[in-house]
Amino acid sequence: MIVSKLAQNLRGSEIIKIAGEINELKKQGQNIANLTIGDFDSNIYPIPAELKAGIVDAYGHNQTNYPAADGELILRQSVSEFLQSRMGLSYAPNEILISGGSRPLIYSIFLAIVDPGDKVVFPAPSWNNNHYSDLTTANAVIVQTTPENNFMPTAAELAPHLKGATLLALCSPLNPTGTMFKKSDLEEICDLVIAENKTRGEGEKPLYILYDQIYSQLTFGDHQHYNPVTLRPELRDVTIFVDGASKCFAATGVRVGWGFGPANIINNMKAIVGHMGAWSPKAEQVAMADYLRNGAAVDTYLGDLKTKIQTSLTTLYNGFQELKAEGFSVDAVEPMGAIYLTVKVDYAGKTTPDGELIKNSADVNFYLIKEAKVALVPFSAFGTDDSSTWFRASVGTCTAQEIADMIPRIKTALSKLK
C-alpha cells in the first residue's frame, strides 16, 4: 500500500524501540530500572496537592466543555504574572498560547515559521528537532556539540550555519543532557542572531529563535537559567518560548503547556493548534490558573521536588564517578538542571559472555538492559550518530535508593565484557 513520502521517510522513535524491549522483559517478570523516559513516577513525584485538588474541583463544577482556542484567559493572565514574577519577562495574555503540553507548541512554531526547504539549525544532541524538521520538510542543519562544553552549542559552532537560516532551535536546561547555557555563551549566540538579522532585507524572514525552557524551574546549586530576551531585549520580536507545567510540577499527564512570543507569531500558532485540536483540558487550565498564583505553594513544591531530583542525579553521578575511578570506561557530566544525567559507557568493540560483538551504543544499551536490568537512551536517539558513547539517564521514575542499587549491577555487567 502506498503512503505519503512524509510517512515513508519519517524516522521512528528510538526511545519507543527501547521501551518495546523493556516491556517484553517485564512480561517475563523482570524488573528493569527504566532511565529512558522523560517522565515522573507519580507515586514518587505526585503533582502538587493544591493543583490536584483544584483539578478535581474544576471537574466537580463541570468545567468540561471546549476551552478557548488560545487557552482560558484566566490561565493566560496567570502565566503572564508568573513569568513576570519568576523571570522578569513581560508578556501580555494575547502574547501567550496554551496547549496540551509543549509538543504542539514546538510543532506549531515550526509550522508557523518554516517553509519547505527552509534552513533550521539546531545542536545535537537535542530533543526531536530532527523529527519536526522532517515533518515540515525543512533543511535540517545539525550542529554536533562536544563534552568539553557540556554538549551545549557555542557561538563558534553555530556561526558558520546561520546565514540564510529561518530558525535556530535552542533548549536550556537541555534535554537530553541536563546541562545549561552559561550566561556569556548564550550572550554570544544572541549577538550572532542580532548580527545576522541586520543583513536581512525588506520582505525577508528574520532568523527566529525557538527557545525551549520547559525545565527552567529545575536548576541546581549555583547554576542559573538565562534566556535570550532578558540578555538581549532587541530579540523579543524574533524569540518564541516553549514552557509549561509538565516538568517543573511533575505534571506530564496534566497536559498544560504555554508558549509565548510576538503576538503575530502566537496568533498564527493559535490557528495551527486549533486545527490540531491540541488544546489543554479546560478543568486543568482553570486549576493551573489558581495554582500559579499561590506563590507559597509553588515555592514549597519546587523546593521539595528539586531536592529529591538533585539527590537522585547526584547519586547516579557519584556512582559513575566511582566506577570511573575503579578503571571502568565510563564517565558522567555534573548535573545542572532538568531530570537528566549525561553518562558515558564506552564499550563498543567488546564481546559479551555469549560471544556477541557490541558494535555501537544501541548494543551497549540493550546489553545493560539484559545484564544489569538498567535502561538508558543513547545519544543517537537525539541526533548524534551511532559512534557516540554518551547516553541520557532520566531519574524521574526511580527513587534515589533504586538508583544506588543499580550501580553494582552495572559494575557486574561491565566486568563481564571482554
Sequence and secondary structure as in RCSB ss.txt:
>XXXX:A:sequence
MIVSKLAQNLRGSEIIKIAGEINELKKQGQNIANLTIGDFDSNIYPIPAELKAGIVDAYGHNQTNYPAADGELIL
RQSVSEFLQSRMGLSYAPNEILISGGSRPLIYSIFLAIVDPGDKVVFPAPSWNNNHYSDLTTANAVIVQTTPENN
FMPTAAELAPHLKGATLLALCSPLNPTGTMFKKSDLEEICDLVIAENKTRGEGEKPLYILYDQIYSQLTFGDHQH
YNPVTLRPELRDVTIFVDGASKCFAATGVRVGWGFGPANIINNMKAIVGHMGAWSPKAEQVAMADYLRNGAAVDT
YLGDLKTKIQTSLTTLYNGFQELKAEGFSVDAVEPMGAIYLTVKVDYAGKTTPDGELIKNSADVNFYLIKEAKVA
LVPFSAFGTDDSSTWFRASVGTCTAQEIADMIPRIKTALSKLK
>XXXX:A:secstr
    HHHHH    HHHHHHHHHHHHHHTT   EE  SS   TTTS   HHHHHHHHHHHHTT  S   TT  HHH
HHHHHHHHHHHH     GGGEEEESSSHHHHHHHHHHH  TT EEEEEES SSHHHHHHHTT EEEEEE  GGGT
T   HHHHGGG TT SEEEEESS TTT     HHHHHHHHHHHHHHHTT  TT    EEEEE TTTT B TT   
  HHHH GGGGGGEEEEEESTTTTT TTT  EEEE  HHHHHHHHHHHHHHT    HHHHHHHHHHHT HHHHHH
HHHHHHHHHHHHHHHHHHHHHHHHHTT SEEE    BTTEEEEEE  TT B TTS B  SHHHHHHHHHHHTSEE
 EEGGGGT  TT  EEEEE TTS HHHHHHHHHHHHHHHHT  
